[in-house]
C-alpha cells in the first residue's frame, strides 16, 4: 500500500487551531496541568485514618425525612 506524498504535510483544521492557540498562549499547557492537579490529583490516603472515619460513621435510615414508625 503506497501513500501519496502529496498529503504528507496535511494538517486538519483542528490541529492548526490548537497549534495557533499554543503559539498565542505559550503557558497554556502548564495552566492545564495546574487545573488538572487542582481537581484530580489527590494526595495518598492514610489507611488508618480512613478506617477510623469509616468506623465512626453513624448509620442513617434510608429516607431521612420520614419519621420512624414504632
Backbone torsions as a table, in degrees:
resi	resn	phi	psi	omega
1	UNK	NA	121.9	-176.5
2	UNK	-111.2	128.1	177.5
3	UNK	-95.2	144.0	-179.6
4	UNK	-71.8	138.9	178.2
5	UNK	-75.8	-9.8	179.8
6	UNK	-66.9	-28.6	-177.2
7	UNK	-101.9	13.7	-177.0
8	UNK	-64.4	-36.2	-177.0
9	UNK	-101.4	20.0	-178.9
10	UNK	-69.7	136.3	172.1
11	UNK	-131.6	133.6	179.6
12	UNK	-71.0	167.5	179.5
13	UNK	-65.1	-35.6	179.5
14	UNK	-64.6	-43.1	178.7
15	UNK	-63.6	-42.9	178.5
16	UNK	-62.3	-41.9	179.7
17	UNK	-62.4	-45.4	-178.9
18	UNK	-65.3	-42.4	178.2
19	UNK	-62.5	-41.1	178.6
20	UNK	-65.6	-40.8	178.8
21	UNK	-63.9	-40.1	177.8
22	UNK	-66.8	-34.0	178.0
23	UNK	-69.4	-38.0	179.5
24	UNK	-71.8	-36.6	-178.5
25	UNK	-122.0	87.3	-176.6
26	UNK	-65.0	-23.4	-179.5
27	UNK	-95.9	17.6	-177.3
28	UNK	-62.5	-46.5	-178.0
29	UNK	-65.2	-37.9	178.7
30	UNK	-65.6	-40.8	178.6
31	UNK	-67.8	-32.6	175.1
32	UNK	-65.8	-40.7	177.8
33	UNK	-63.9	-40.1	178.8
34	UNK	-65.0	-40.5	177.6
35	UNK	-64.8	-40.7	177.5
36	UNK	-64.2	-43.7	-180.0
37	UNK	-62.3	-35.6	-179.3
38	UNK	-66.2	-40.1	-174.5
39	UNK	-95.8	-33.0	-168.4
40	UNK	-115.7	-38.2	-176.1
41	UNK	-78.4	113.8	-176.8
42	UNK	-111.1	155.0	177.2
43	UNK	-74.3	158.1	-179.8
44	UNK	-60.6	149.4	-178.0
45	UNK	-87.9	134.5	172.8
46	UNK	-82.3	110.9	-173.2
47	UNK	-64.8	-35.5	178.3
48	UNK	-64.4	-44.3	179.7
49	UNK	-66.8	-37.4	178.4
50	UNK	-63.7	-44.5	179.2
51	UNK	-65.1	-39.0	178.4
52	UNK	-63.4	-43.3	179.3
53	UNK	-66.6	-38.3	179.1
54	UNK	-65.9	-40.3	-179.4
55	UNK	-71.9	-26.8	-176.1
56	UNK	-88.8	-0.2	178.8
57	UNK	-70.0	144.4	176.9
58	UNK	-95.0	129.9	-179.0
59	UNK	-66.8	137.8	-176.8
60	UNK	-116.5	143.3	178.7
61	UNK	-68.9	160.1	-172.9
62	UNK	-61.2	-46.6	179.7
63	UNK	-114.6	103.4	-168.9
64	UNK	-70.4	-20.4	-176.0
65	UNK	-89.7	-4.6	-179.2
66	UNK	-94.1	135.0	177.5
67	UNK	-71.2	150.3	178.3
68	UNK	-73.9	133.3	177.4
69	UNK	-93.7	128.9	-177.3
70	UNK	-108.9	NA	NA
